[in-house]
Amino acid sequence: DAGVIQSPRHEVTEMGQEVTLRCKPISGHDYLFWYRQTMMRGLELLIYFNNNVPIDDSGMPEDRFSAKMPNASFSTLKIQPSEPRDSAVYFCASSPLVSRGETQYFGPGTRLLVL
Amino acid sequence: EDQVTQSPEALRLQEGESSSLNCSYTVSGLRGLFWYRQDPGKGPEFLFTLYSAGEEKEKERLKATLTKKESFLHITAPKPEDSATYLCAVQARGNTGKLIFGQGTTLQVKP
């Protein structure tokens, strides 16, 4: 299996622009997670899906952030409009089952820089 | 509030010098405790899951242990390739899927 795939790997944009991050989870995994990692706050969960349905979006920082999962093999995280404080590494992770602490497998991340 | 604290923040060891990393947690019922390794520029890589106090797991030079309040990651005779940031995370009962991560311990092993 190729593992979790994320694109782009790097993104540089200007403040106010729309940014779309993409994720392909491991085939057969029912859960998909979006995390953000910064030096100040570490790794934080933004939102997660179960069978394409958003379950918990309490970590989404504000209305500028939105996430979708139109099918089992694809998810997007969108920031509109982007701000410099959104600069971070965004990770996608997937898991087969979480009834008893199933392992989450992380992608390589997208490094976002908002100028 | 569920919380995870890792110590030390950074650790420098000589090759072969064994040591331990600490992960203290406060959680309303532990479903699982996870250890990940993260190399620069990469995503976290899964190492271990521990479910109950007294449980231990080993992988090569690494051994993870769990008590009711903390977990230790013991590194025996480390090598330079063990240099990385080690992350601890907990999953609480009732928080299906949600992992709470500590800030990590950055380990550097010098030859």
Interface residues (C-beta under 8 A of the other chain):
Chain A: V4 Y31 F33 G42 L43 E44 L45 Y48 N50 I55 D56 F91 A93 S95 V98 S99 R100 G101 T103 Q104 Y105 F106 G107 P108 G109
Chain B: R31 G32 L33 F34 Y36 K42 G43 P44 E45 F46 T49 Y51 L87 A89 Q91 T96 G97 K98 L99 I100 F101 G102 Q103 G104
